[in-house]
Amino acid sequence: MTVDEARKIVADFDENQGITDEDEFMFIEAMNFLIEEEKNPQDMMYLGGYYYEQKHFDLALKYYEMAASMDHDAAYECLGYIWYYGRTGERDYKKAFEYFSKLMDKVTLMMQ
């Protein structure tokens, strides 16, 4: 698979209304390939968001954490929500506060 092929699979998946199990499998494979190849936190967030919508919160957490390790702003917000609402089965207000605080610290620095 190439990056261009993977991007095409993702674009086709996004446009497709009647998604099959095969389509989903190819989409996930393409996204994982892109993440491995390009290390782009936006791809990590996109796949995490897909898993979040599917209520696979443990997988969403994995990809949001990957993006957060690259200091991606949106990841901090998503991780805060996961921990605040206990999406993985455990509420952790301390972790939620830490992630929300990281985002606010970054926003504050940008505004100065």
VMD Tcl script that draws the C-alpha trace (Angstrom):
set ca {
  {0.00 0.00 0.00}
  {1.18 3.53 -0.73}
  {0.23 6.76 1.00}
  {-1.80 7.80 -2.06}
  {-3.65 4.48 -2.11}
  {-4.38 4.76 1.60}
  {-5.69 8.33 1.20}
  {-7.96 7.14 -1.62}
  {-9.35 4.33 0.54}
  {-10.07 6.84 3.33}
  {-11.70 9.31 0.92}
  {-13.86 6.56 -0.61}
  {-14.88 5.40 2.86}
  {-15.88 8.93 3.83}
  {-18.09 9.27 0.74}
  {-19.67 5.82 0.98}
  {-23.11 5.54 2.57}
  {-23.47 1.75 2.48}
  {-20.37 0.71 4.38}
  {-19.60 -3.00 4.45}
  {-17.40 -4.87 6.89}
  {-14.77 -5.05 4.14}
  {-14.95 -1.27 3.65}
  {-14.47 -0.73 7.36}
  {-11.55 -3.17 7.47}
  {-9.82 -1.44 4.54}
  {-10.43 1.99 6.10}
  {-8.88 0.94 9.40}
  {-5.93 -0.69 7.65}
  {-5.40 2.42 5.53}
  {-5.56 4.72 8.57}
  {-3.12 2.57 10.52}
  {-0.79 2.56 7.52}
  {-0.96 6.35 7.29}
  {-0.33 6.72 11.01}
  {2.67 4.42 10.82}
  {4.08 6.06 7.69}
  {3.44 9.73 8.33}
  {3.06 9.97 12.12}
  {0.45 12.71 11.59}
  {-1.53 13.44 14.77}
  {-4.53 14.53 12.68}
  {-4.77 10.98 11.31}
  {-4.56 9.65 14.86}
  {-7.38 11.96 15.88}
  {-9.45 10.98 12.87}
  {-9.19 7.26 13.63}
  {-9.75 7.93 17.32}
  {-12.85 9.91 16.44}
  {-14.11 7.08 14.25}
  {-13.69 4.63 17.11}
  {-15.34 7.07 19.52}
  {-18.40 7.30 17.25}
  {-18.52 3.50 17.13}
  {-18.39 3.49 20.96}
  {-15.05 1.65 20.95}
  {-13.73 3.99 23.59}
  {-10.67 1.90 24.45}
  {-9.45 2.24 20.85}
  {-10.37 5.92 20.74}
  {-8.29 6.39 23.88}
  {-5.32 4.66 22.24}
  {-5.29 6.99 19.23}
  {-6.03 10.13 21.23}
  {-3.10 9.27 23.50}
  {-0.88 8.83 20.44}
  {-1.84 12.31 19.24}
  {-1.38 13.78 22.71}
  {2.15 12.34 22.83}
  {2.81 14.62 19.84}
  {1.34 17.60 21.73}
  {-1.76 17.83 19.54}
  {-4.23 20.29 21.12}
  {-7.48 18.52 20.23}
  {-6.22 15.29 21.76}
  {-6.10 16.88 25.21}
  {-9.75 17.89 24.97}
  {-10.85 14.44 23.77}
  {-8.87 12.69 26.48}
  {-10.37 15.00 29.07}
  {-13.85 14.01 27.97}
  {-13.03 10.31 27.94}
  {-11.80 10.44 31.52}
  {-14.42 12.90 32.78}
  {-17.33 10.81 31.50}
  {-15.68 7.46 32.21}
  {-16.02 6.27 28.62}
  {-13.63 3.37 29.19}
  {-15.50 2.24 32.29}
  {-13.55 4.27 34.79}
  {-14.06 7.92 35.66}
  {-10.88 9.71 36.56}
  {-11.47 13.36 37.32}
  {-7.81 13.91 38.08}
  {-6.76 12.76 34.60}
  {-9.59 14.74 33.03}
  {-8.46 17.87 34.86}
  {-4.85 17.31 33.81}
  {-5.78 16.99 30.12}
  {-8.15 19.95 30.16}
  {-5.48 21.97 31.98}
  {-2.84 21.12 29.35}
  {-5.13 22.43 26.65}
  {-5.95 25.60 28.57}
  {-2.26 26.23 29.28}
  {-1.53 26.01 25.56}
  {-4.44 28.30 24.70}
  {-3.30 30.80 27.30}
  {0.22 30.82 25.87}
  {-1.10 31.40 22.35}
  {-3.17 34.36 23.54}
  {-0.21 36.13 25.15}
}
mol new
graphics top color blue
foreach p $ca { graphics top sphere $p radius 0.5 }
foreach p [lrange $ca 0 end-1] q [lrange $ca 1 end] { graphics top cylinder $p $q radius 0.2 }
display resetview
